[in-house]
Amino acid sequence: MKFKLPLYACLVLDWSFTYYVIYVLVTKDITPLNQAIMLFATGLLGASNINVAHELGHKLNSELDYTLSMITMAKCLYAYWVPEHLHGHHKNVATPIDPATSRKN
């Protein structure tokens, strides 16, 4: 469990920051430059959590972890990747039918 706490903390930070940015953009009158900076920061934080979602997606014995992984990937329109990665790539790694393995030459 102690290894999962940082993953959960990243997700809480990501979703809290996302909702905060939405709140500020809707309720406050800020400059377009500040809006762009806030959206850029939100995108960076969300994109970095793809790694967190990847790790949680590997926890097949936990429905909560798998669900959090899917929700986090859905935020960046990438939810289809979790089952494909686990049941496609891991099953067929380094074979010609694995879409995630680079082709020779």
A tleap script that builds the chain and sets N, CA, C and O, in Angstrom:
source leaprc.protein.ff14SB
mol = sequence {
  NMET LYS PHE LYS LEU PRO LEU TYR ALA CYS
  LEU VAL LEU ASP TRP SER PHE THR TYR TYR
  VAL ILE TYR VAL LEU VAL THR LYS ASP ILE
  THR PRO LEU ASN GLN ALA ILE MET LEU PHE
  ALA THR GLY LEU LEU GLY ALA SER ASN ILE
  ASN VAL ALA HIE GLU LEU GLY HIE LYS LEU
  ASN SER GLU LEU ASP TYR THR LEU SER MET
  ILE THR MET ALA LYS CYS LEU TYR ALA TYR
  TRP VAL PRO GLU HIE LEU HIE GLY HIE HIE
  LYS ASN VAL ALA THR PRO ILE ASP PRO ALA
  THR SER ARG LYS CASN
}
set mol.1.N position { 0.822 -1.206 0.000 }
set mol.1.CA position { 0.000 0.000 0.000 }
set mol.1.C position { 0.859 1.260 0.000 }
set mol.1.O position { 0.492 2.261 -0.615 }
set mol.2.N position { 2.003 1.217 0.687 }
set mol.2.CA position { 2.820 2.427 0.776 }
set mol.2.C position { 3.351 2.855 -0.591 }
set mol.2.O position { 3.670 4.028 -0.788 }
set mol.3.N position { 3.449 1.923 -1.530 }
set mol.3.CA position { 3.907 2.280 -2.861 }
set mol.3.C position { 2.796 2.887 -3.709 }
set mol.3.O position { 3.068 3.570 -4.696 }
set mol.4.N position { 1.557 2.643 -3.331 }
set mol.4.CA position { 0.422 3.201 -4.066 }
set mol.4.C position { 0.080 4.621 -3.612 }
set mol.4.O position { -0.523 5.381 -4.370 }
set mol.5.N position { 0.453 4.980 -2.408 }
set mol.5.CA position { 0.097 6.312 -1.893 }
set mol.5.C position { 0.605 7.456 -2.778 }
set mol.5.O position { -0.151 8.397 -3.021 }
set mol.6.N position { 1.850 7.420 -3.271 }
set mol.6.CA position { 2.272 8.498 -4.175 }
set mol.6.C position { 1.444 8.550 -5.463 }
set mol.6.O position { 1.197 9.628 -6.004 }
set mol.7.N position { 1.020 7.386 -5.947 }
set mol.7.CA position { 0.188 7.353 -7.154 }
set mol.7.C position { -1.160 8.014 -6.886 }
set mol.7.O position { -1.634 8.830 -7.677 }
set mol.8.N position { -1.771 7.650 -5.759 }
set mol.8.CA position { -3.046 8.265 -5.395 }
set mol.8.C position { -2.886 9.768 -5.175 }
set mol.8.O position { -3.755 10.550 -5.561 }
set mol.9.N position { -1.776 10.171 -4.556 }
set mol.9.CA position { -1.535 11.599 -4.313 }
set mol.9.C position { -1.420 12.365 -5.625 }
set mol.9.O position { -1.915 13.486 -5.737 }
set mol.10.N position { -0.768 11.763 -6.614 }
set mol.10.CA position { -0.663 12.409 -7.933 }
set mol.10.C position { -2.029 12.601 -8.566 }
set mol.10.O position { -2.297 13.640 -9.169 }
set mol.11.N position { -2.897 11.601 -8.433 }
set mol.11.CA position { -4.237 11.710 -9.013 }
set mol.11.C position { -5.064 12.774 -8.303 }
set mol.11.O position { -5.783 13.538 -8.947 }
set mol.12.N position { -4.965 12.823 -6.988 }
set mol.12.CA position { -5.701 13.846 -6.236 }
set mol.12.C position { -5.208 15.232 -6.631 }
set mol.12.O position { -6.013 16.142 -6.827 }
set mol.13.N position { -3.907 15.401 -6.748 }
set mol.13.CA position { -3.347 16.690 -7.152 }
set mol.13.C position { -3.806 17.065 -8.559 }
set mol.13.O position { -4.207 18.202 -8.808 }
set mol.14.N position { -3.747 16.115 -9.462 }
set mol.14.CA position { -4.144 16.364 -10.850 }
set mol.14.C position { -5.604 16.795 -10.952 }
set mol.14.O position { -5.905 17.816 -11.570 }
set mol.15.N position { -6.513 16.026 -10.352 }
set mol.15.CA position { -7.936 16.346 -10.458 }
set mol.15.C position { -8.287 17.612 -9.689 }
set mol.15.O position { -9.131 18.389 -10.135 }
set mol.16.N position { -7.652 17.830 -8.540 }
set mol.16.CA position { -7.909 19.061 -7.774 }
set mol.16.C position { -7.465 20.283 -8.561 }
set mol.16.O position { -8.179 21.284 -8.630 }
set mol.17.N position { -6.276 20.193 -9.157 }
set mol.17.CA position { -5.768 21.321 -9.939 }
set mol.17.C position { -6.648 21.561 -11.166 }
set mol.17.O position { -6.926 22.706 -11.520 }
set mol.18.N position { -7.076 20.496 -11.803 }
set mol.18.CA position { -7.937 20.639 -12.981 }
set mol.18.C position { -9.239 21.358 -12.624 }
set mol.18.O position { -9.650 22.291 -13.314 }
set mol.19.N position { -9.876 20.920 -11.550 }
set mol.19.CA position { -11.121 21.570 -11.140 }
set mol.19.C position { -10.890 23.006 -10.689 }
set mol.19.O position { -11.731 23.872 -10.933 }
set mol.20.N position { -9.766 23.269 -10.038 }
set mol.20.CA position { -9.435 24.642 -9.628 }
set mol.20.C position { -9.264 25.543 -10.849 }
set mol.20.O position { -9.773 26.664 -10.876 }
set mol.21.N position { -8.554 25.055 -11.848 }
set mol.21.CA position { -8.344 25.852 -13.065 }
set mol.21.C position { -9.676 26.118 -13.759 }
set mol.21.O position { -9.921 27.235 -14.213 }
set mol.22.N position { -10.523 25.123 -13.845 }
set mol.22.CA position { -11.846 25.334 -14.439 }
set mol.22.C position { -12.620 26.383 -13.652 }
set mol.22.O position { -13.240 27.271 -14.238 }
set mol.23.N position { -12.585 26.283 -12.339 }
set mol.23.CA position { -13.272 27.265 -11.482 }
set mol.23.C position { -12.742 28.672 -11.743 }
set mol.23.O position { -13.526 29.606 -11.916 }
set mol.24.N position { -11.429 28.831 -11.772 }
set mol.24.CA position { -10.835 30.161 -11.986 }
set mol.24.C position { -11.183 30.689 -13.373 }
set mol.24.O position { -11.526 31.862 -13.518 }
set mol.25.N position { -11.100 29.849 -14.380 }
set mol.25.CA position { -11.390 30.306 -15.740 }
set mol.25.C position { -12.850 30.730 -15.903 }
set mol.25.O position { -13.153 31.631 -16.685 }
set mol.26.N position { -13.739 30.090 -15.174 }
set mol.26.CA position { -15.164 30.398 -15.299 }
set mol.26.C position { -15.561 31.604 -14.442 }
set mol.26.O position { -16.409 32.395 -14.854 }
set mol.27.N position { -14.969 31.753 -13.275 }
set mol.27.CA position { -15.446 32.769 -12.332 }
set mol.27.C position { -14.599 34.028 -12.260 }
set mol.27.O position { -15.097 35.062 -11.813 }
set mol.28.N position { -13.360 33.989 -12.673 }
set mol.28.CA position { -12.468 35.143 -12.535 }
set mol.28.C position { -12.216 35.791 -13.886 }
set mol.28.O position { -12.298 35.149 -14.933 }
set mol.29.N position { -11.913 37.057 -13.834 }
set mol.29.CA position { -11.564 37.794 -15.044 }
set mol.29.C position { -10.041 37.891 -15.109 }
set mol.29.O position { -9.442 38.775 -14.495 }
set mol.30.N position { -9.424 36.984 -15.852 }
set mol.30.CA position { -7.966 36.986 -15.959 }
set mol.30.C position { -7.560 37.183 -17.414 }
set mol.30.O position { -8.354 36.978 -18.331 }
set mol.31.N position { -6.315 37.582 -17.602 }
set mol.31.CA position { -5.832 37.902 -18.946 }
set mol.31.C position { -5.708 36.636 -19.785 }
set mol.31.O position { -5.577 35.536 -19.248 }
set mol.32.N position { -5.752 36.799 -21.106 }
set mol.32.CA position { -5.571 35.629 -21.977 }
set mol.32.C position { -4.223 34.933 -21.763 }
set mol.32.O position { -4.136 33.712 -21.889 }
set mol.33.N position { -3.179 35.691 -21.442 }
set mol.33.CA position { -1.882 35.078 -21.179 }
set mol.33.C position { -1.952 34.182 -19.944 }
set mol.33.O position { -1.441 33.062 -19.960 }
set mol.34.N position { -2.575 34.665 -18.889 }
set mol.34.CA position { -2.718 33.844 -17.688 }
set mol.34.C position { -3.603 32.636 -17.941 }
set mol.34.O position { -3.357 31.562 -17.391 }
set mol.35.N position { -4.622 32.795 -18.762 }
set mol.35.CA position { -5.457 31.652 -19.124 }
set mol.35.C position { -4.625 30.594 -19.842 }
set mol.35.O position { -4.727 29.404 -19.543 }
set mol.36.N position { -3.809 31.033 -20.784 }
set mol.36.CA position { -2.969 30.106 -21.543 }
set mol.36.C position { -1.978 29.393 -20.632 }
set mol.36.O position { -1.754 28.192 -20.779 }
set mol.37.N position { -1.388 30.117 -19.700 }
set mol.37.CA position { -0.432 29.512 -18.772 }
set mol.37.C position { -1.125 28.463 -17.903 }
set mol.37.O position { -0.588 27.377 -17.685 }
set mol.38.N position { -2.314 28.792 -17.413 }
set mol.38.CA position { -3.046 27.842 -16.575 }
set mol.38.C position { -3.419 26.586 -17.358 }
set mol.38.O position { -3.296 25.472 -16.848 }
set mol.39.N position { -3.868 26.765 -18.583 }
set mol.39.CA position { -4.233 25.604 -19.399 }
set mol.39.C position { -3.016 24.764 -19.745 }
set mol.39.O position { -3.092 23.535 -19.767 }
set mol.40.N position { -1.896 25.416 -20.016 }
set mol.40.CA position { -0.656 24.696 -20.311 }
set mol.40.C position { -0.210 23.876 -19.096 }
set mol.40.O position { 0.168 22.712 -19.232 }
set mol.41.N position { -0.256 24.482 -17.925 }
set mol.41.CA position { 0.137 23.780 -16.697 }
set mol.41.C position { -0.789 22.598 -16.419 }
set mol.41.O position { -0.341 21.535 -15.989 }
set mol.42.N position { -2.071 22.790 -16.666 }
set mol.42.CA position { -3.028 21.697 -16.471 }
set mol.42.C position { -2.731 20.552 -17.430 }
set mol.42.O position { -2.791 19.382 -17.050 }
set mol.43.N position { -2.415 20.887 -18.655 }
set mol.43.CA position { -2.063 19.863 -19.637 }
set mol.43.C position { -0.802 19.105 -19.270 }
set mol.43.O position { -0.741 17.884 -19.419 }
set mol.44.N position { 0.207 19.824 -18.790 }
set mol.44.CA position { 1.446 19.157 -18.375 }
set mol.44.C position { 1.218 18.196 -17.215 }
set mol.44.O position { 1.711 17.069 -17.223 }
set mol.45.N position { 0.472 18.649 -16.227 }
set mol.45.CA position { 0.203 17.793 -15.072 }
set mol.45.C position { -0.616 16.569 -15.484 }
set mol.45.O position { -0.334 15.449 -15.057 }
set mol.46.N position { -1.617 16.792 -16.304 }
set mol.46.CA position { -2.432 15.663 -16.765 }
set mol.46.C position { -1.638 14.692 -17.617 }
set mol.46.O position { -1.812 13.479 -17.501 }
set mol.47.N position { -0.763 15.212 -18.475 }
set mol.47.CA position { 0.044 14.337 -19.329 }
set mol.47.C position { 1.037 13.527 -18.508 }
set mol.47.O position { 1.299 12.365 -18.821 }
set mol.48.N position { 1.585 14.125 -17.471 }
set mol.48.CA position { 2.529 13.367 -16.643 }
set mol.48.C position { 1.826 12.248 -15.887 }
set mol.48.O position { 2.462 11.268 -15.499 }
set mol.49.N position { 0.542 12.383 -15.677 }
set mol.49.CA position { -0.196 11.344 -14.967 }
set mol.49.C position { -0.552 10.159 -15.851 }
set mol.49.O position { -1.167 9.203 -15.379 }
set mol.50.N position { -0.179 10.204 -17.119 }
set mol.50.CA position { -0.302 9.015 -17.958 }
set mol.50.C position { 0.571 7.906 -17.376 }
set mol.50.O position { 0.196 6.734 -17.406 }
set mol.51.N position { 1.731 8.276 -16.848 }
set mol.51.CA position { 2.605 7.279 -16.211 }
set mol.51.C position { 1.955 6.693 -14.969 }
set mol.51.O position { 2.060 5.492 -14.719 }
set mol.52.N position { 1.293 7.524 -14.197 }
set mol.52.CA position { 0.592 7.055 -12.998 }
set mol.52.C position { -0.522 6.088 -13.405 }
set mol.52.O position { -0.680 5.020 -12.814 }
set mol.53.N position { -1.283 6.475 -14.413 }
set mol.53.CA position { -2.373 5.607 -14.885 }
set mol.53.C position { -1.830 4.286 -15.417 }
set mol.53.O position { -2.454 3.239 -15.241 }
set mol.54.N position { -0.679 4.333 -16.063 }
set mol.54.CA position { -0.053 3.113 -16.566 }
set mol.54.C position { 0.260 2.160 -15.421 }
set mol.54.O position { -0.023 0.965 -15.515 }
set mol.55.N position { 0.832 2.668 -14.357 }
set mol.55.CA position { 1.158 1.818 -13.210 }
set mol.55.C position { -0.105 1.272 -12.545 }
set mol.55.O position { -0.162 0.096 -12.184 }
set mol.56.N position { -1.096 2.109 -12.386 }
set mol.56.CA position { -2.343 1.640 -11.772 }
set mol.56.C position { -3.056 0.622 -12.647 }
set mol.56.O position { -3.715 -0.284 -12.137 }
set mol.57.N position { -2.928 0.764 -13.955 }
set mol.57.CA position { -3.564 -0.179 -14.872 }
set mol.57.C position { -3.013 -1.589 -14.746 }
set mol.57.O position { -3.702 -2.557 -15.067 }
set mol.58.N position { -1.774 -1.712 -14.279 }
set mol.58.CA position { -1.169 -3.029 -14.106 }
set mol.58.C position { -1.668 -3.747 -12.857 }
set mol.58.O position { -1.388 -4.932 -12.674 }
set mol.59.N position { -2.393 -3.054 -12.008 }
set mol.59.CA position { -2.879 -3.658 -10.761 }
set mol.59.C position { -4.222 -4.336 -11.018 }
set mol.59.O position { -5.267 -3.851 -10.584 }
set mol.60.N position { -4.183 -5.450 -11.721 }
set mol.60.CA position { -5.419 -6.131 -12.120 }
set mol.60.C position { -6.170 -6.736 -10.954 }
set mol.60.O position { -7.361 -7.022 -11.073 }
set mol.61.N position { -5.505 -6.938 -9.829 }
set mol.61.CA position { -6.200 -7.511 -8.681 }
set mol.61.C position { -6.989 -6.460 -7.903 }
set mol.61.O position { -7.664 -6.794 -6.929 }
set mol.62.N position { -6.915 -5.206 -8.314 }
set mol.62.CA position { -7.640 -4.132 -7.643 }
set mol.62.C position { -8.553 -3.414 -8.636 }
set mol.62.O position { -8.085 -2.736 -9.550 }
set mol.63.N position { -9.841 -3.571 -8.445 }
set mol.63.CA position { -10.813 -2.905 -9.323 }
set mol.63.C position { -10.706 -1.386 -9.214 }
set mol.63.O position { -10.878 -0.681 -10.208 }
set mol.64.N position { -10.424 -0.875 -8.014 }
set mol.64.CA position { -10.271 0.565 -7.814 }
set mol.64.C position { -9.106 1.109 -8.631 }
set mol.64.O position { -9.251 2.125 -9.311 }
set mol.65.N position { -7.960 0.452 -8.572 }
set mol.65.CA position { -6.794 0.926 -9.304 }
set mol.65.C position { -7.034 0.904 -10.811 }
set mol.65.O position { -6.675 1.845 -11.519 }
set mol.66.N position { -7.639 -0.166 -11.290 }
set mol.66.CA position { -7.930 -0.270 -12.724 }
set mol.66.C position { -8.910 0.825 -13.150 }
set mol.66.O position { -8.739 1.430 -14.209 }
set mol.67.N position { -9.924 1.081 -12.340 }
set mol.67.CA position { -10.904 2.124 -12.657 }
set mol.67.C position { -10.260 3.501 -12.639 }
set mol.67.O position { -10.515 4.314 -13.527 }
set mol.68.N position { -9.433 3.771 -11.643 }
set mol.68.CA position { -8.726 5.057 -11.599 }
set mol.68.C position { -7.823 5.222 -12.815 }
set mol.68.O position { -7.690 6.322 -13.353 }
set mol.69.N position { -7.211 4.137 -13.241 }
set mol.69.CA position { -6.377 4.179 -14.431 }
set mol.69.C position { -7.193 4.551 -15.663 }
set mol.69.O position { -6.789 5.399 -16.458 }
set mol.70.N position { -8.346 3.905 -15.810 }
set mol.70.CA position { -9.204 4.197 -16.968 }
set mol.70.C position { -9.710 5.637 -16.949 }
set mol.70.O position { -9.739 6.300 -17.986 }
set mol.71.N position { -10.107 6.120 -15.774 }
set mol.71.CA position { -10.617 7.493 -15.667 }
set mol.71.C position { -9.514 8.499 -15.993 }
set mol.71.O position { -9.748 9.484 -16.693 }
set mol.72.N position { -8.341 8.248 -15.490 }
set mol.72.CA position { -7.217 9.164 -15.733 }
set mol.72.C position { -6.839 9.172 -17.212 }
set mol.72.O position { -6.562 10.230 -17.777 }
set mol.73.N position { -6.829 8.014 -17.830 }
set mol.73.CA position { -6.527 7.964 -19.263 }
set mol.73.C position { -7.654 8.588 -20.092 }
set mol.73.O position { -7.395 9.170 -21.144 }
set mol.74.N position { -8.885 8.472 -19.633 }
set mol.74.CA position { -10.003 9.072 -20.355 }
set mol.74.C position { -9.890 10.593 -20.370 }
set mol.74.O position { -10.343 11.246 -21.311 }
set mol.75.N position { -9.295 11.143 -19.342 }
set mol.75.CA position { -9.125 12.594 -19.270 }
set mol.75.C position { -8.289 13.105 -20.443 }
set mol.75.O position { -8.489 14.229 -20.902 }
set mol.76.N position { -7.370 12.301 -20.922 }
set mol.76.CA position { -6.554 12.712 -22.072 }
set mol.76.C position { -6.953 11.941 -23.339 }
set mol.76.O position { -6.167 11.820 -24.278 }
set mol.77.N position { -8.184 11.425 -23.345 }
set mol.77.CA position { -8.761 10.725 -24.504 }
set mol.77.C position { -7.935 9.510 -24.920 }
set mol.77.O position { -7.726 9.266 -26.108 }
set mol.78.N position { -7.468 8.751 -23.923 }
set mol.78.CA position { -6.571 7.632 -24.176 }
set mol.78.C position { -6.999 6.386 -23.406 }
set mol.78.O position { -6.179 5.497 -23.174 }
set mol.79.N position { -8.265 6.306 -23.008 }
set mol.79.CA position { -8.729 5.215 -22.148 }
set mol.79.C position { -8.642 3.853 -22.831 }
set mol.79.O position { -8.463 2.839 -22.157 }
set mol.80.N position { -8.765 3.813 -24.144 }
set mol.80.CA position { -8.708 2.539 -24.848 }
set mol.80.C position { -7.351 1.859 -24.668 }
set mol.80.O position { -7.237 0.646 -24.846 }
set mol.81.N position { -6.330 2.630 -24.319 }
set mol.81.CA position { -4.975 2.109 -24.246 }
set mol.81.C position { -4.786 1.122 -23.097 }
set mol.81.O position { -4.004 0.182 -23.233 }
set mol.82.N position { -5.468 1.303 -21.983 }
set mol.82.CA position { -5.244 0.462 -20.799 }
set mol.82.C position { -5.528 -1.010 -21.102 }
set mol.82.O position { -4.641 -1.839 -20.900 }
set mol.83.N position { -6.723 -1.372 -21.576 }
set mol.83.CA position { -6.928 -2.804 -21.872 }
set mol.83.C position { -6.060 -3.297 -23.030 }
set mol.83.O position { -5.609 -4.443 -23.018 }
set mol.84.N position { -5.822 -2.449 -24.025 }
set mol.84.CA position { -4.969 -2.860 -25.143 }
set mol.84.C position { -3.552 -3.144 -24.671 }
set mol.84.O position { -2.931 -4.115 -25.103 }
set mol.85.N position { -3.048 -2.306 -23.795 }
set mol.85.CA position { -1.693 -2.486 -23.290 }
set mol.85.C position { -1.564 -3.790 -22.515 }
set mol.85.O position { -0.597 -4.533 -22.684 }
set mol.86.N position { -2.542 -4.057 -21.671 }
set mol.86.CA position { -2.464 -5.248 -20.823 }
set mol.86.C position { -2.748 -6.535 -21.584 }
set mol.86.O position { -2.058 -7.536 -21.394 }
set mol.87.N position { -3.754 -6.514 -22.438 }
set mol.87.CA position { -4.192 -7.747 -23.090 }
set mol.87.C position { -3.676 -7.889 -24.519 }
set mol.87.O position { -3.813 -8.954 -25.121 }
set mol.88.N position { -3.093 -6.844 -25.059 }
set mol.88.CA position { -2.515 -6.909 -26.397 }
set mol.88.C position { -1.000 -6.893 -26.342 }
set mol.88.O position { -0.343 -7.861 -26.725 }
set mol.89.N position { -0.452 -5.792 -25.864 }
set mol.89.CA position { 1.000 -5.638 -25.840 }
set mol.89.C position { 1.678 -6.662 -24.933 }
set mol.89.O position { 2.634 -7.310 -25.357 }
set mol.90.N position { 1.212 -6.821 -23.711 }
set mol.90.CA position { 1.865 -7.753 -22.793 }
set mol.90.C position { 1.733 -9.200 -23.255 }
set mol.90.O position { 2.602 -10.024 -22.972 }
set mol.91.N position { 0.683 -9.504 -23.943 }
set mol.91.CA position { 0.486 -10.864 -24.454 }
set mol.91.C position { 1.362 -11.124 -25.680 }
set mol.91.O position { 1.855 -12.235 -25.873 }
set mol.92.N position { 1.551 -10.093 -26.504 }
set mol.92.CA position { 2.234 -10.272 -27.786 }
set mol.92.C position { 3.535 -9.473 -27.894 }
set mol.92.O position { 3.963 -9.160 -29.005 }
set mol.93.N position { 4.159 -9.142 -26.794 }
set mol.93.CA position { 5.321 -8.253 -26.820 }
set mol.93.C position { 6.418 -8.800 -27.747 }
set mol.93.O position { 6.767 -9.980 -27.711 }
set mol.94.N position { 6.936 -7.899 -28.566 }
set mol.94.CA position { 8.044 -8.169 -29.490 }
set mol.94.C position { 7.702 -9.181 -30.576 }
set mol.94.O position { 8.596 -9.805 -31.146 }
set mol.95.N position { 6.431 -9.346 -30.861 }
set mol.95.CA position { 6.032 -10.200 -31.975 }
set mol.95.C position { 5.517 -9.297 -33.103 }
set mol.95.O position { 5.224 -8.127 -32.859 }
set mol.96.N position { 5.404 -9.806 -34.303 }
set mol.96.CA position { 4.913 -8.976 -35.404 }
set mol.96.C position { 3.497 -8.434 -35.200 }
set mol.96.O position { 3.140 -7.418 -35.796 }
set mol.97.N position { 2.691 -9.087 -34.376 }
set mol.97.CA position { 1.317 -8.614 -34.187 }
set mol.97.C position { 1.182 -7.614 -33.028 }
set mol.97.O position { 0.086 -7.131 -32.742 }
set mol.98.N position { 2.316 -7.307 -32.363 }
set mol.98.CA position { 2.280 -6.328 -31.271 }
set mol.98.C position { 2.367 -4.911 -31.857 }
set mol.98.O position { 3.388 -4.553 -32.444 }
set mol.99.N position { 1.303 -4.098 -31.706 }
set mol.99.CA position { 1.333 -2.760 -32.292 }
set mol.99.C position { 2.257 -1.797 -31.558 }
set mol.99.O position { 2.564 -0.727 -32.084 }
set mol.100.N position { 2.705 -2.147 -30.368 }
set mol.100.CA position { 3.550 -1.237 -29.579 }
set mol.100.C position { 5.048 -1.518 -29.760 }
set mol.100.O position { 5.874 -0.749 -29.269 }
set mol.101.N position { 5.406 -2.580 -30.441 }
set mol.101.CA position { 6.812 -2.902 -30.654 }
set mol.101.C position { 7.261 -2.360 -31.996 }
set mol.101.O position { 6.580 -2.544 -33.005 }
set mol.102.N position { 8.401 -1.696 -32.011 }
set mol.102.CA position { 8.955 -1.155 -33.259 }
set mol.102.C position { 9.355 -2.283 -34.194 }
set mol.102.O position { 9.799 -3.345 -33.759 }
set mol.103.N position { 9.193 -2.035 -35.470 }
set mol.103.CA position { 9.569 -3.025 -36.481 }
set mol.103.C position { 11.081 -2.948 -36.740 }
set mol.103.O position { 11.692 -1.888 -36.608 }
set mol.104.N position { 11.652 -4.061 -37.101 }
set mol.104.CA position { 13.077 -4.111 -37.418 }
set mol.104.C position { 13.342 -3.292 -38.677 }
set mol.104.O position { 12.581 -3.345 -39.643 }
set mol.105.N position { 14.427 -2.541 -38.645 }
set mol.105.CA position { 14.853 -1.672 -39.742 }
set mol.105.C position { 13.858 -0.548 -39.948 }
set mol.105.O position { 14.047 0.289 -40.830 }
savepdb mol mol.pdb
quit
